[in-house]
Amino acid sequence: MLTRTGAGSARTIPAWLGSRRTALVFVVGLALLLTGCTSPPAPAVPASAGRPASLPVGTLVPDGEPTDVATNLAAPWSMAFLPDGSFLVSERGSALIKEITAGGATRIVGKVDGVVPGGEGGLLGLAPWQGPCADTASQPPCLFLFVYVTAKEDNRVLRLALDGAAGSYTLGSGVTTVLTGIAKASNHDGGRIAVGPDGLLYITTGDAGNGQAAQDRNSLSGKILRLKPDGTVPADNPFPGNPVFSLGHRNSQGIAWDSRGRMWAAEFGQNTWDELNLILPGHNYGWPIVEGIDAHPDARFTNPVLQWATSEASPSGMAIRGTTIYLAALKGERLWVIQPSDDAATAAASAYLSGRFGRLRDVRATPDGGLWVLTNNTDGRGTPRPGDDRILSVHLAALP
């Protein structure tokens, strides 16, 4: 069940029955700045949740039978397309980065040194980046890979050189430490990283089991961070000299930008609500004081645009085509297709692939207009099926 919050109380909306299970959630969020934030305030969202609506006609949704791209992966976590169309995937426990070739073969690119797997930690997020070559004799730009790893003492972000070409990529000898000191724990390690439309690096961190740290601007825990590729703090970050871009997060594992430049993040709740948040610079999303939509809004916090019962989501990776969001759900074992309204005050959501492939960890938009979806059944929390874990190719078609 999903919940719609209107003025005053929360109401439960039953899911429609049929070949597709559709659930609609409409929520509101205050867009007020945290005291001391240097960014301009966003306009307040009306308190009324509006009338229910289905996914708009023409929304691209999964269609037909998914097919295997790769199989027999061990606890995979993150996927990344390279500029030449090559494809990489990380394995959390083995610390291996693997390449999926154009012919469908899986080969090892390399092992990331210094990774200490444990619980939810290990080799997590991947984000490719083209930048100045370390070797001045090389022709710029060179290809690098940002990786989020759990080390002996902390979680950290590294930059690795990628050598070679499609079908023969290897890890270069140079490793640059971009950021250290992110608290680690057996769970709530965050781990998603992405290069945004502004060319800067965005990093999600979990609260590492210390919820109060998510409210502390001087802690890296429970945040979305924003850095230059060299690890320095951009001058226009919301808090001067501070890598924190937004705060009050429990454990975000999905970030992406839509065609309007809006940044979205998915977040694990504790016992009640998982969230989809519109991320605004300097905003505070309430954890641990608020989980999900606050029925009595506090001006310090920004409400999510969408919330789910934790049994229906446990959201991880996300991808966006245009303004349509595709969100992989772990415990919910489904792919959510979400269409926010033009003003991002409401959203419609439909579930696809429900229960068919187990836990879903990540999703990526493909150059041919489809999706690749990553399962996560071999990490001890799922029920592996023959061939797991796998990458699935999902065809998209317009909703009639």
Helices and strands as residue ranges (DSSP letters): E 2-5, E 10-13, E 21-25, E 60-62, E 67-70, E 76-81, E 87-91, E 96-100, E 106-111, E 123-131, E 142-150, E 155-163, E 170-182, E 193-195, E 201-204, G 211-215, E 223-227, E 244-247, E 252-257, E 263-267, E 273-279, E 306-309, G 310-312, E 315-321, E 324-329, E 334-340, E 347-352, E 360-365, E 371-375, E 391-394, E 396-398
